[in-house]
């Protein structure tokens, strides 16, 4: 099912307890009528107003996501101008190793090729020795980030995973993740950045000891994405639960990476709703360090294998609208998910390429290799921008994280340069 194209705005949020660790938000949605189509000159006037500091209305944002080709150059120019206003001349990236701690997962999303059942080919849970070996190899290649990705609570439905955890000496996948983050921080110079799915406030508090930042993709605020999120097979994809994790991170002062996934059945209004939901949480807590705009990619073995992918113009429109809505927030688009000419994404107003690895593949999108770092630098510079390596925590958040002290504070201060970026080798 697809929701009406009329815009909607997330309202105030209240919470009710589901269990001892997670509270389920009951979020009201304020529906707006479908906007009346504006003339090209009216849209251009609105773009000029945004550049002068006026907010972009949700109604016009929806129209811009569907704008004609003759408006697109004006939209992109406005987005680039805002990017330069806030992040002049610089595009950042994080040099990382990708650690797929386990690809077992209790969710069955329609677009995912990462997850496995225990008996599937390629099903694997990394051992501590494997984690440390990859981390040390990445350290030799100048990486500063250890990105931990894993399925949501596989032990909840797979007895074999519970047995694996017992053999390793842990009660849950999150306990194992916590230990591996602490090991990497202790044994290497890398800084962990974990994307473990939904987290309670208690687990955010525990993981912040070893992780300067955490991440969870919001994906969408829509609850009408049956192909992507089958209701009976994706308990961890409820937008309200994901927003709760993002909000709890804000309450605890943890820099947070999130974003939207486009092309999974959402409407233009859904994209605007999702971006504004992220913006509101950031305005309240000041902790959303990065907003990713990721495009769906079809893959042979997924239920959505025949689903159409967003085209390049759709991606550019979404990036530009994200910049206009989010203003000075950091916006990222992954370069490996654009088949040809990924440097064109810069015209949408992004200021970051995300994590790029010289060692490990993108296990979430294994068919899409990372660009070589020299190629990334060459193409970025050809667009008039300087490529700068950052840490998994953005420069504006480094000092507040370093003040936590302990081993994390020590490692962070050793890794950062005076501008808050990764220290040059």
C-alpha angles and dihedrals in degrees: 000000000000123000124233114280093236114115123256131194125211111240133200117318130225127179140221127191120256098173138337095287109034131049119201115224119225099210120191118218119212108207121214122200117256106277122250111247112259127214120257091252091051090053091048090050090052090051091053090051091052090052088052091055105271117135119252110243118232090237094057091041089058091050092049091054087061099033122144120259091255090062095045096082090053091048092050092046091053091049093049091048091054092047090053091047091058105023105024117196098340134108116182135203137176120234104220150164116229113226112189094195091186132349093199110111138171093218123084104202117182095231102043125110094166100072124084140183114232094259095046120110109263096023107149145160113199119237121226090254091054092049093050094045093054092044092052092048089052091049089058090054094054098260118155101181130070104196111201114199124176144155122271115267099321091174088067091073107014118071089191090062090051088053091049091051092049090051090052090046102250136121097214144001090260091054088052092048091050091053094047092050090051091048094052091047091048100042102036141030092247122115116224122233112184128201101184100152123243115013133189119225088255092057093046087054091051097046094047088071091071102017119069088196138011134205144209126163112231087200094184142342089223118111092192100080100110095160093052099033111027102203095227095044106043110058092159096054099073104128092220092058092048092049088051091056091049091048094048089053088054092051089052094046096243115152106239137202118206139144150155133281112217129203099038097113101288124136127234087258090055091055092051091046091051096049092047092049089056092045093052092053090049092049089052099045107013093223109112099108097176139017115203122204104199125182122220114248121200117230130188100243101045127095089242094053092126094043114120117250123228109262124232095263091052089053092049093049091051093048092049094048089048090055092048092048098041100040111187097009119119111261123194136189121186110242095206093063093064106080099207132016099007089175087075088074087074089072089067092067102258120152101192140050095201124223117346122183129209089193118029130048126241096267091192091056103021093168090062112070121204116255115254109264092237090053090048090052094046095050093044092051091046086061090056096258133118116233111224128183114231132185123252085267116062120245095252091058100042099093096048090051093045088055089066085079124197123094092320091057091048094049092046094051090049092052101046130084124215091271093053096255128116112294112250116250 
